[in-house]
């Protein structure tokens, strides 16, 4: 299932009929760094890899903007551990 991921001011999210069903949030934590602090996916979308899609979206955003990511969110930390190809945007 393809979901439409929208960009908010400091988040990427999926909504349906005005209700946020999934969201990944971040904040600027340095000149070229963002901290990803929270990922949530509603029960309606569980098991559909929406969390993974949100992580991929923020990875792409970081690459486009030349930003590094500080993964505070445990889900995002696990994605970095599983996907070596994300290493280019991991803050050291």
Buried (B, 14 or more C-beta within 10 A) or exposed (E): EEBEBEEEEEBBBBBEEEEBBBBBBBBEBEEEBBBBBBBBBBEEBEEBBBBBBBBBBBBEBBEEEEBBBBBBBEBBBEBBEEEEEBEEBBBE
